[in-house]
Amino acid sequence: MFQGLRRHSSWIIIVIAAVFIIGYAMMGVSGVFQKKVHLGEIAGKTITADAFQQYVENEYATYLQQNPDATIDENTEGQIVDSAWNKLVQSTVYDKEIKARKIKVSTEDVLEKMKNPGDDIKSNPGFQTDGVFDEAKYKEILYSNEEFASMLEDYYRGSLPYEKLFDAVKAEATITEDEVREQYINQHNSADAQIIFFDMNKIDKFDITEEDELAYYNAHKEEYKKDPARKYKFVKIVNEASDADKNVVKARIDSLFEVAIYSGIPFEDIAREYSEDGSAAKGGDLGWFTKNRMVPEFAEKAFSMKVGDISLPVRTQFGWHIIKVLGIRTNDAGEKEVHASHILLKEEPSTITKEHLAILAQDVYDRAEEVGLEKAAEELGYQVEETMEFYESSQYPNNMYKIEGMTQFAFTHKVGTLHEVVEDHKGNFLIPEVSYKVGEHYQPFEDLKKRIHNLAQREKQVKAVIEKAEAFISANTPDNYMAAASKEGWEIVEATDVKFNSSIPRIRRVDELNNAMLEKEEGEFTSLIKDDKGAYIAYITKRTKPDMEKFEAEKESLMKAAQEKAETDHLNEWYRDIMEKANIVDNRSQFGY
């Protein structure tokens, strides 16, 4: 896989082997015997290394067929492996959907497809004459070449289930003539206008008392009504490297430093093989950067080095780095920039450490079953945290992202019920206990006080500016609105091509204002429009109306285009949904991919 290092493998094996011997000695013999880890899981299906390897081999074969003279470098190899994984994910998820929808492909379906092939066949130059699909040529080959016919039959038996799946999904999207007519009207109905903007920000702020805050809270109390809610208290056993793990990483980075300095192996080859971040594929290359773009420890070292220097290992929040400076320059802003590459080893918990953390978590759980979570945490020296309120509609409680079933458990168990140990998406172990239960309720005033203060302030400003706008209407006539507005210091906003859903500069989207403008003719004023930002009067300077005769003439093509768009949008939405629900686990890195 890493051809650049194969030439020097004997040297590296000698230097690095000691590190792993030390590591196993520090972790204990049990660290050698790890639990079986599958390569991945997709939509509930376990993915084995053998199954994935078959996809990889197929993808390699396809690439070489399409690029017979290409050299497969590290970057291309990574792309091929990623492509194979993506295809495996898609086919696994699609197959599950095909089964759920009971989609079947009959021999008649296959034969019909062979008689009337799709664009995948029609676009093949072998079946074309003068660049156009030649049905006679295609059928002559189909009926005379048994091998081709058999191959095509196998191809369609494999592809038709997916074609039927996509057709079934697209068929769920429908669009009516009325919807297309409305879209056409909205797209071709517009106005240009000059808008007098009575901006609430031009009103001085008021002194807001607690009495004002309470009055606002009580007036808007229904807005703060909440559904039945629950909370968890929990103890977190953090997934972090032990001292032994850190010592192993330190020994490895020191050995890699010796290799980088004395072996004669190119630095970029070592980085490709051993660095544990995304830059590995580029030989550790981090590009050009200024000092403030890197964490302090890394930046201090990199900016103190000369071109060609290789640093001693440097520790940052990301792990241990060996830095090589490739270039130094001053950018157009006069700042010093460094071009560097690095080798990064992360300080991550080993398998034995993870097992130890799981045991600690189980110890907390066992004690909590006897004395409760608070008491167990106090005895064992752990801190108890608590989630925010969550609701039956919440996918996950906060602090418990992607831990399935936690919401349902809280709503089906009593306060004080302990949940078994769970593992979060960062590998931390949690010991949760249902700690709070409430029915429909209002958020307490004290919890909302700061927010309500600002809202009460805003409400008073809006009320004041609307009163000024109403006084302006009373004191003036449409003939002198613009002159009077300029004199009084109100902003006049120029708006062009305003449609029903337009956002107007400075004003943003105000549907009532947009609709009012589209109901008027050129040369007319709207009435005073009010919202939570102030008030508006618009003078229409230009009106463009939809040509419904043109719509009738183009209706068929518009319907077709709208239906195709609706189908594509629905298919994309369906794809995002099934992929999100697939709960994909990707352990490829543990298998050398």
FIFIVEX-876477 format. One record per residue (C-alpha): residue in one letter; y, x, z. Coordinates in pm, 1 decimal, always signed. Each point is the difference from the previous one (the first is absolute). Example, Ala and Ser with C-alpha at 12.3 -4.5 7.8 and 13.67 -1.06 7.14 Angstrom:
residues 2
   code          y          x          z
      A     -450.0    +1230.0     +780.0
      S     +344.0     +137.0      -66.0
//
This chain:
residues 593
   code          y          x          z
      M       +0.0       +0.0       +0.0
      F     +240.9     +274.5      +91.9
      Q      -61.5     +260.4     -265.4
      G     +287.6     +223.8     +106.5
      L     -178.4      +80.2     +326.4
      R     -354.1      +36.4     -127.3
      R      +76.2     +353.1     -116.5
      H      +78.7      +94.6     +361.1
      S     -242.9     -226.2     +185.0
      S     -197.0     +278.4     +170.8
      W     +312.3     +138.1     +170.1
      I     +113.4     -340.7     +118.8
      I     -344.1      -92.1     +131.1
      I       -7.6     +317.8     +210.4
      V     +348.2      -52.2     +141.4
      I      -18.7     -374.6      +61.6
      A     -358.0      -25.2     +126.1
      A      +95.3     +141.6     +338.8
      V     +255.7     -273.5      +46.5
      F     -258.4     -275.7      -30.3
      I     -240.4     +184.0     +230.7
      I     +279.5      +20.4     +258.2
      G      +85.1     -364.3      -61.3
      Y     -354.0     -124.9      +56.7
      A      -26.5     +209.9     +314.8
      M     +317.9     -158.3     +134.2
      M      -93.8     -355.9      -97.4
      G     -360.8      +13.7     +111.6
      V     -322.7      -36.3     -194.0
      S      +33.6     -380.6      -13.9
      G     +293.7      +42.6     -237.6
      V     -243.3     +115.8     -269.5
      F     -186.5     -330.4       +8.3
      Q     +249.9     -253.1     -132.9
      K      -45.4     -369.8      -54.1
      K      -75.3      -92.5     -357.6
      V     +319.7      -77.5     -184.7
      H       -7.5     -196.2     -324.0
      L     +229.6     +102.3     -281.7
      G     +186.6     -327.5      +26.8
      E       +4.3     -374.1      +40.5
      I     +142.9     -252.1     -245.0
      A      +17.5     -375.8      +65.7
      G     -275.2      +29.3     +261.8
      K     -229.8     +204.7     -224.9
      T     -108.9     +347.1     +110.9
      I      +59.6     +265.0     -267.5
      T     -241.2     +292.8       -5.3
      A      +77.4     +346.2     -131.7
      D     -267.7      -42.7     -269.3
      A     +156.4     -323.3     -127.4
      F     +342.7     +159.6      -20.3
      Q     -136.9     +314.8     -166.1
      Q     -133.2     -215.6     -282.9
      Y     +352.9     -134.0      -59.5
      V     +138.5     +354.0       +8.7
      E     -253.6     +119.7     -256.0
      N      +78.6     -296.6     -227.1
      E     +371.3      +72.6      +27.6
      Y      -56.5     +368.6      -82.5
      A     -204.3     -101.0     -305.3
      T     +271.2     -238.6     -116.4
      Y     +269.1     +263.8      +45.5
      L     -194.1     +264.6     -191.3
      Q      -74.6     -245.7     -279.3
      Q     +369.7      -80.1      -35.2
      N     +112.5     +361.7      +52.1
      P     -278.5     +219.9     -144.1
      D     +207.6     +319.3       -0.7
      A     +164.7      -47.6     +339.0
      T      -39.7     +235.8     +294.9
      I      -51.1     -184.7     +327.6
      D     +225.2     +165.0     +258.5
      E      +35.4      -93.1     +367.7
      N     +271.8     -256.7      -66.1
      T     -196.8     -171.1     -279.5
      E     -311.5       +2.8     +214.2
      G     +186.9     -181.0     +276.6
      Q     +127.7     -259.1     -245.7
      I     -351.7      -61.0     -132.4
      V     -139.7      -46.5     +351.2
      D     +285.9     -236.1      +94.9
      S      -53.2     -198.2     -319.9
      A     -371.3      -31.5      +79.6
      W      +81.1     -124.3     +350.2
      N     +250.6     -256.2     -128.3
      K     -253.9     -132.3     -250.2
      L     -265.1      -22.3     +271.1
      V     +241.8     -191.5     +224.4
      Q      +92.6     -240.8     -279.0
      S     -355.1      -64.2     -119.0
      T     -122.4      -55.8     +358.2
      V     +277.2     -246.8      +78.6
      Y      -32.7     -173.8     -337.4
      D     -378.6      -29.6      +38.5
      K      +49.5     -171.6     +333.7
      E     +243.3     -245.7     -160.9
      I     -240.0      -63.6     -291.0
      K     -276.2      -82.1     +247.0
      A     +227.8     -222.5     +210.7
      R     +112.4     -194.7     -307.8
      K     -360.9      -22.5     -129.6
      I      +97.7     +139.5     -339.0
      K     -295.8      +36.6     -237.0
      V      -31.9     +145.7     -349.1
      S     -258.5     -152.7     -233.4
      T     -161.3     +146.9     -310.5
      E     +199.2     -254.4     -200.7
      D     +323.0     +136.3     +152.4
      V      -93.9     +352.9     -103.6
      L      -98.8      -99.8     -354.6
      E     +321.7     -199.2      -44.7
      K     +201.9     +301.0     +114.5
      M     -184.5     +225.3     -241.9
      K      +78.4     -239.1     -284.4
      N     +365.8      -26.7     +101.1
      P      +91.2     +331.1     +166.5
      G     +318.7      +70.4     +188.7
      D     +277.2     +251.3      -57.4
      D     -214.2     +275.8     +151.5
      I     -216.0      -14.7     -316.3
      K     +264.5     -113.6     -248.4
      S     +220.9     +297.8      +80.8
      N     -278.9     +249.1      -76.4
      P      +82.6     +180.3     -328.7
      G     -368.6      -11.6      -96.1
      F      +26.9     -376.3      -45.3
      Q     +332.1       -2.1     -183.9
      T     +112.3      +16.0     -361.5
      D     +352.3     +125.7      -60.9
      G      +70.5      -24.7     +371.9
      V     -107.3     -368.1      +27.0
      F     -320.4     -131.8     +157.2
      D     -256.8      -61.4     -274.8
      E     -241.2     -270.9     +119.1
      A     -239.6      +56.3     -291.4
      K      -23.6     +372.1      +75.1
      Y      -58.4      -69.4     +368.4
      K     -275.6     -255.6      -62.4
      E     -171.0     +221.6     -256.3
      I      -27.2     +276.9     +263.2
      L      -98.6     -249.4     +270.9
      Y     -286.1     -153.3     -200.4
      S     -125.2     +321.0     -162.6
      N      +17.9     +241.4     +293.0
      E     -239.8     -107.6     +273.8
      E     +106.2     +280.3     +235.1
      F     +366.4     -101.5      -24.1
      A      -84.6     -369.0      +53.6
      S     -207.5      +83.9     +309.5
      M     +276.7     +221.0     +139.7
      L     +261.9     -269.1      -61.9
      E     -218.6     -262.7     +165.5
      D      -33.5     +217.1     +312.8
      Y     +374.7      +61.7       -2.2
      Y      +83.5     -370.9       -7.5
      R     -261.7      -87.9     +261.6
      G     +182.9     +242.2     +227.7
      S     +358.5      -92.6      -90.3
      L      -20.8     -377.7      -47.3
      P      -35.4      -82.4     +373.3
      Y     +332.3     +173.8      +61.7
      E     +160.1     -166.8     -300.7
      K     -116.1     -339.1     +129.7
      L     +129.5      +87.1     +347.1
      F     +346.8      +85.5     -130.1
      D       +3.8     -312.4     -218.9
      A      -93.2     -213.0     +301.8
      V     +278.8     +149.3     +207.2
      K     +255.8      -42.4     -277.6
      A     -109.6     -360.8      -49.3
      E     +124.4      -72.7     +352.6
      A     +357.1      +54.4     -122.9
      T     +153.2     -296.0     -180.8
      I     +353.3      -71.5     -113.1
      T     +150.4     -331.6     -116.2
      E     +253.8      -82.9     -267.6
      D     +243.4     -114.7     +267.7
      E      -25.5     +339.9     +171.4
      V      +64.7     +183.7     -326.7
      R     +294.8     -228.4      -78.4
      E     +146.9      +67.0     +345.5
      Q      -44.2     +376.0      -45.9
      Y     +173.5      -19.5     -338.4
      I     +292.1     -196.3     +143.6
      N      +37.7     +239.5     +291.3
      Q       -6.4     +302.4     -230.7
      H     +259.8     -140.2     -244.0
      N     +235.7     -182.6     +235.6
      S     +276.7     +229.4     +127.8
      A     +361.3      +26.0     +103.1
      D     +271.9     +262.1      +42.7
      A     +239.9      -60.7     +285.4
      Q     +275.4     +128.7     +226.1
      I     -101.4      -72.3     +358.8
      I     +239.3      -15.6     +295.4
      F     -203.3     +150.9     +285.1
      F     +101.0     -111.9     +351.3
      D     -183.1     +285.2     +174.1
      M      -87.3      -46.1     +369.1
      N      +43.4     +377.9      +48.2
      K     +374.6      -43.8      -50.7
      I      +11.0     -194.3     +328.3
      D      +55.4     +203.1     +317.6
      K     -295.3       +4.2     +238.6
      F       -0.3     -232.6     +302.0
      D      -74.0      +75.6     +362.5
      I     -348.1     -144.5      +54.5
      T      -90.3     -109.5     +352.8
      E     -343.6      -70.2     +142.7
      E      +97.8     -366.6       -7.1
      D      +49.6      +31.7     -378.0
      E     -339.3     +171.1      -30.9
      L     -176.2     -272.6     +199.0
      A     +172.7     -268.6     -204.0
      Y     -121.3     +164.7     -321.2
      Y     -353.8      +40.3     +137.3
      N      -23.8     -364.7     +105.1
      A     +146.5     -121.5     -330.0
      H     -254.0     +203.9     -199.2
      K     -288.5      -12.9     +245.1
      E     -246.0     -147.9     -248.7
      E      +41.7     +315.0     -211.4
      Y     -151.7     +196.2     +289.3
      K     -301.0     -226.0      +43.5
      K     -325.2     +191.0      -23.7
      D     -362.3      -96.5      -53.1
      P     -263.8      +61.1     +269.1
      A      -22.6     +373.2      +60.4
      R     -214.3     +265.4     +162.6
      K      +33.6     +363.9     +107.3
      Y     -242.9     +282.1      +71.9
      K      +29.7     +273.1     +257.7
      F     -190.3     +308.1     -106.2
      V      -82.5     +360.8      +79.7
      K      +14.8     +242.2     -292.3
      I     -219.4     +309.2      -19.9
      V     +191.5     +206.5     -253.7
      N     -192.3     +152.1     -289.2
      E     +115.4     +360.5      +26.9
      A     -153.0     +342.9      -25.5
      S     -140.4     +160.5     +314.6
      D      +85.5     +352.7     +110.5
      A     -333.8     +109.3     -145.0
      D      +86.9     -159.8     -334.8
      K     +337.1     +172.5       +1.0
      N     -163.4     +334.8      +75.8
      V     -234.9      -43.4     -296.8
      V     +292.5      -77.4     -231.1
      K     +187.8     +301.7     +133.3
      A     -302.2     +223.2      -63.5
      R      -34.3     -137.3     -354.7
      I     +368.2      +46.2      -85.2
      D       -8.8     +357.2     +134.8
      S     -303.1      +74.2     -218.7
      L     +167.9     -153.4     -305.6
      F     +304.6     +217.0      +69.9
      E     -225.1     +307.9      -12.2
      V     -144.4     -125.1     -331.2
      A     +347.8      -63.1     -141.4
      I     +123.5     +347.0      +97.3
      Y     -298.5     +225.9      -63.1
      S     -248.7     -163.6     -241.7
      G     +203.7      +18.1     -319.6
      I      -78.8     -367.0      -68.5
      P     +302.7     -184.5     -143.0
      F     +178.2     -197.3     +270.8
      E       -6.3     -315.2     -214.6
      D     -381.2      +15.5      -29.7
      I      -37.9      +14.5     +378.1
      A     +243.9     -291.9      +37.2
      R     -191.8     -209.1     -254.2
      E     -324.5      +57.4     +188.2
      Y     +110.0      -33.8     +360.6
      S     +344.0     -160.3      +37.3
      E      -18.3     -348.3     +149.0
      D     +295.5     -178.2     -157.5
      G     +101.9     -134.8     -339.0
      S     +142.3     +332.8     -115.0
      A     -350.9     +149.4      -13.5
      A      -50.8     -128.5     -355.4
      K     +306.3     +204.5     -102.0
      G     -114.7     +316.5     +174.0
      G     +210.6      -85.1     +305.7
      D     +324.6       -8.2     -203.4
      L     +276.6     -186.2     +186.1
      G     +268.7      +52.7     -264.5
      W     +362.3      +83.9      +80.2
      F     +155.1     -127.6     +324.9
      T     +304.1      +45.3     +222.0
      K      -35.4      +88.1     +366.3
      N      +71.1     -350.9     +129.1
      R     -288.9     -149.7     -201.6
      M     -269.1     +168.6     +208.6
      V      -88.5      -24.6     +368.7
      P     +184.7     +267.8     +201.2
      E     -294.3     +233.5      +68.8
      F     -100.7       +8.6     -367.0
      A     +358.4      +33.9     -125.4
      E      +90.9     +282.2     +240.0
      K     -294.3     +208.2     -113.9
      A      +29.4      -75.5     -374.2
      F     +373.4      +75.3      -11.6
      S      -45.4     +330.8     +185.2
      M     -249.9     +136.6     -255.6
      K      +36.5     +194.3     -323.8
      V     -146.2      -85.9     -338.6
      G     -372.4      +83.2       -0.6
      D      -29.7       +2.8     +381.6
      I     -294.0     -178.6     +164.5
      S      +67.9     -117.2     +353.4
      L     -211.1      +13.8     +310.0
      P     -132.2     -348.3      +88.6
      V     +279.0     -238.8     +105.0
      R      -66.4     -311.3     +206.6
      T     +186.8     -328.9      -60.8
      Q      -62.0     -365.7      +78.1
      F     -219.2      -10.1     -312.9
      G     -231.8     +287.5      +97.3
      W      -20.1     +371.1      -80.9
      H     +164.8     +141.1     -314.0
      I      -17.6     +330.4     -183.4
      I     +313.1      +22.0     -217.1
      K      +55.8     +202.6     -315.3
      V     +353.1      +23.6     -142.8
      L       +5.1      -18.6     -380.0
      G     +375.5       +0.5      -62.5
      I     +348.1      -16.9     +154.6
      R     +317.2     -137.7     -161.0
      T     +333.4     -172.5      +63.6
      N      +28.9     -352.4     -138.7
      D     +303.9     -161.6     -164.1
      A     +126.6     -118.1     +340.8
      G       +0.8     +358.6     +128.2
      E     -303.1      -54.3     +224.9
      K     -282.3     +250.6      +30.6
      E     -332.8     -125.9     -133.3
      V     -348.6     +141.5      +38.4
      H     -297.9      -51.3     -229.2
      A     -314.8      +29.8     +210.5
      S     -366.7      -86.0      +14.8
      H     -214.7      -37.7     +308.0
      I     -348.1      -39.7     +140.3
      L      -18.1     -279.6     +258.1
      L     -277.2      -61.2     +251.8
      K      +43.5     -316.5     +203.8
      E      -83.3      -23.6     +368.2
      E     -228.9     -300.6      -10.8
      P     -268.2     -117.3     +239.7
      S     -351.5     +116.6      -77.8
      T     -301.5     -230.0       -0.4
      I      -97.6     +109.0     +350.2
      T     +354.1      -64.0     +123.3
      K       -3.8     -345.7     -158.7
      E     -328.8      -73.0     +174.2
      H     +149.1     +119.0     +328.7
      L     +303.1     -226.3      -44.3
      A     -231.3     -293.5      -69.7
      I     -184.4      +73.0     +326.6
      L     +331.5      +10.6     +189.6
      A      +98.9     -332.7     -150.4
      Q     -332.2     -153.6      +99.8
      D      +48.2     +133.8     +354.1
      V     +335.0     -181.6      +20.9
      Y     -158.1     -317.5     -134.9
      D     -291.5      +14.7     +246.0
      R     +234.1      +48.7     +296.9
      A     +237.7     -269.9     -126.7
      E     -290.7     -246.1       -6.8
      E      -36.5      +58.3     +372.8
      V     +360.5      +16.0     +121.7
      G     +221.9     -110.1     -291.0
      L     +191.3     +207.2     -253.1
      E     +310.0      +74.0     +212.7
      K     -204.4     +130.6     +294.9
      A     -239.9     +196.8     -222.7
      A     +291.2     +167.6     -179.2
      E     +162.8      +91.0     +330.6
      E     -322.4     +150.3     +136.7
      L      -76.0     +197.5     -316.6
      G     +356.2     +114.5      -68.5
      Y      +82.0     -197.4     -313.6
      Q     +311.7     -192.3      -95.3
      V      -20.2     -372.7      -76.4
      E     +196.3     -124.7     -301.9
      E      +61.9     -357.6     -114.3
      T      +38.8     -155.6     -342.7
      M     +286.4     -226.4      -95.4
      E      -67.5     -373.3      -30.2
      F     -219.5      -85.2     -295.8
      Y     -102.3     -332.1     -146.5
      E     -312.6     -162.1     -140.7
      S     +140.8      +62.3     -348.6
      S      +43.7     +373.8      +68.7
      Q     -244.0     +212.2     -196.9
      Y       +2.9     +268.2     +269.1
      P     +175.6      +42.0     +336.3
      N     +252.7     +281.6       -5.4
      N     -155.8     +332.2     +110.9
      M     -331.7     -126.2     -143.7
      Y      +57.3      +29.5     -373.8
      K     -313.2      -53.6     -211.3
      I     -222.6      -73.9     +301.8
      E     -172.1     -317.2     -114.4
      G      -60.0     -297.9     +228.0
      M     +250.6      +88.7     +272.2
      T     +221.4     -304.3      -55.0
      Q     -292.3     -241.5       +1.5
      F     -144.6     +158.0     +315.2
      A     +325.7      -40.2     +192.5
      F      +30.1     -366.5      -97.3
      T     -359.6      -80.9      +98.2
      H      -16.2     +182.8     +336.0
      K     +168.5      -31.8     +335.8
      V     +267.6     +228.0     +141.4
      G     -173.2     +294.1     +166.0
      T     -287.2      +10.4     -251.8
      L      -85.3     +355.8      -99.1
      H      -71.4      +78.2     -365.3
      E     -253.7     +267.7      -89.4
      V     +131.4     +342.9     -100.8
      V     +158.7       +0.9     -347.9
      E     +125.5     +274.4     -229.5
      D     +336.7      -28.9     -176.5
      H      +93.8     +125.3     -348.8
      K     +108.9     +334.9     +144.2
      G     -330.5      +56.3     +177.5
      N     +132.2      -76.2     +349.6
      F     -231.2     -189.6     +234.5
      L     +145.9     -311.2     +166.4
      I     -128.8     -195.9     +297.5
      P     +178.6     -339.3      -27.3
      E      +24.6     -284.6     +250.9
      V     +153.8     -342.3      -67.6
      S     +308.5       +6.5     +222.4
      Y     +221.6     -295.3      -92.5
      K      -35.1     -355.7     -122.6
      V     +271.6     -250.2      -76.8
      G      +21.0     -323.5     -198.6
      E     +294.2     -106.8     -215.5
      H     +305.0     +159.6     +155.7
      Y     +354.5     +118.7      -51.2
      Q      +96.8     +364.6       -3.7
      P     +188.9      +64.4     +324.9
      F     +377.8      +23.4      -22.7
      E       +0.0     +339.3     +171.6
      D     -230.2     +147.1     -266.7
      L     +240.8     -115.6     -272.2
      K     +331.6      +68.1     +173.0
      K     +121.8     +288.3     -218.8
      R      -99.6     -175.6     -321.3
      I     +157.3     -327.5     +112.2
      H     +324.1     +179.6      +91.0
      N      +34.3     +116.5     -361.2
      L      -96.8     -339.4     -141.4
      A     +245.9     -183.5     +223.4
      Q     +271.5     +242.5     -109.3
      R      -84.4      -57.5     -364.7
      E       -8.0     -377.0      +43.4
      K     +351.7       -0.8     +143.9
      Q     +128.9     +219.6     -284.5
      V     -161.2     -222.7     -264.1
      K     +143.3     -312.2     +163.6
      A     +345.3     +158.8       +9.7
      V       -4.1     +112.8     -364.4
      I     -120.2     -342.0     -118.9
      E     +288.2     -160.3     +189.1
      K     +237.4     +237.6     -180.7
      A     -164.6      -83.5     -335.4
      E      +40.3     -373.5      +64.7
      A     +363.1      +56.1      +95.6
      F      +45.8     +195.1     -323.9
      I     -132.4     -298.1     -201.2
      S     +232.7     -237.3     +181.1
      A     +306.3     +221.3      -51.0
      N      -54.0      +77.0     -369.6
      T      -88.3     -161.4     -332.7
      P     -249.1     +135.9     -256.5
      D     +290.8     +112.5     -216.5
      N     +103.6     +263.3     +253.4
      Y     -334.0      +79.6     +172.3
      M      -24.1     +349.4     -150.3
      A     +358.9     +100.0      +72.6
      A      -19.7     -136.5     +356.0
      A     -332.6     +175.3      +64.5
      S     +140.7     +335.0     -114.7
      K     +310.9      -50.0     +214.1
      E     -205.7      -79.7     +310.6
      G     -228.2     +302.5      -56.7
      W     -321.3     -180.5      -88.7
      E     -227.0     +192.1     -237.9
      I      -50.3     -134.6     -353.7
      V     -345.8      +95.5     -128.1
      E      -68.4      +19.5     -374.0
      A     -344.3     -145.2      -78.0
      T     -164.2      +12.7     -342.7
      D     -311.9     -161.0     -144.0
      V      -79.3     -190.8     +319.7
      K     -330.0     -189.7      -18.4
      F     -168.9     -223.0     +257.1
      N     -164.4     +296.1     +176.8
      S     +269.5     +265.0      -50.0
      S     +121.7     +237.5     +266.6
      I     +377.4      +48.7      -27.8
      P     +156.3     +336.7      +92.3
      R     +163.9       -7.3     +347.2
      I     -123.2     -354.3      +57.5
      R     -372.1      +40.3      -69.0
      R     -210.0     -306.4      -75.4
      V     +140.9     -338.4     +104.8
      D     -204.2     -272.7     -168.4
      E     +245.4     -280.3      +76.6
      L     +282.8     +200.8     -157.1
      N     -208.8      +85.4     -309.7
      N      -97.5     -364.0      -47.8
      A     +359.6     -117.2      +50.3
      M     +122.1     +236.2     -273.5
      L     -272.3     -113.5     -240.8
      E     +101.0     -363.5      +54.0
      K     +358.5      +67.4     -110.9
      E     +162.3      +46.7     -340.0
      E     +220.0     +286.9     -115.1
      G     +347.5      -22.1     +160.9
      E     -117.6     -195.0     +306.7
      F      -12.2      +93.8     +370.7
      T     -296.6      -65.0     +226.1
      S      +46.8     -166.2     +334.1
      L      +11.5     +216.7     +313.6
      I     -349.0     +144.3      +55.7
      K      -90.1     +111.0     +352.9
      D     -278.7     +218.5     +134.2
      D      -71.7     +240.1     +287.0
      K     +212.8     +278.5     -154.7
      G     +315.8     -202.4      -60.6
      A     +123.1     -234.8     -273.6
      Y      +62.3       +8.3     -377.6
      I     +191.4     -172.3     -276.7
      A      -98.1      +91.4     -356.8
      Y     +209.1      -39.5     -316.7
      I     -219.6      -20.1     -311.1
      T     +125.5     +228.8     -276.1
      K     -297.0      -38.9     -236.8
      R     -305.0     -228.6      -32.6
      T     -315.5      +56.2     -200.8
      K     -248.0     -288.7      -23.1
      P     -362.0       -1.9     -118.8
      D      -72.3     -106.8     -355.9
      M     -274.1     -260.1      +49.4
      E      -52.3      -46.9     -373.2
      K      -89.5     +368.9      -18.4
      F     -233.4      -50.0     +295.1
      E     -185.9     -277.5     -181.9
      A      -32.0     +220.3     -309.6
      E     -136.5     +293.3     +205.0
      K     -190.6     -202.2     +258.3
      E     -348.6      +91.3     -119.6
      S      +58.9     +375.1       +7.0
      L     +186.9      -27.8     +332.4
      M     -291.2     -192.4     +151.7
      K     -244.6     +263.3     -122.4
      A     +207.1     +289.3     +135.8
      A      +51.2     -176.5     +335.2
      Q     -373.0      -73.9      +31.0
      E      -90.7     +362.8      -75.4
      K     +249.3     +122.3     +258.8
      A     -129.2     -245.7     +259.5
      E     -356.8     +115.7      -65.0
      T      +94.8     +367.7      +24.9
      D     +199.7      -56.2     +319.5
      H     -284.7     -197.0     +155.3
      L     -257.4     +261.0     -102.3
      N     +210.9     +277.3     +155.2
      E      +47.8     -200.8     +319.1
      W     -374.4      -70.6      +17.2
      Y      -76.1     +370.9      -51.8
      R     +233.7     +106.8     +281.0
      D     -152.7     -261.5     +228.4
      I     -365.6      +94.3      -55.4
      M      +75.8     +370.9      +31.6
      E     +186.6      -55.8     +326.4
      K     -295.7     -197.0     +135.8
      A     -252.6     +261.7     -113.8
      N      +55.3     +215.5     +314.2
      I      -71.4     +322.9     -186.5
      V     -128.1     +298.7     +199.8
      D      +23.8     +329.4     -190.4
      N     -195.5     +293.6     +148.4
      R      -14.4     +205.7     -322.9
      S     +168.4     +299.7     +160.7
      Q     -294.8      +35.7     +239.7
      F     -232.5      +35.3     -300.8
      G     +194.9     +270.5     -180.6
      Y     +185.1     -222.8     -246.0
//
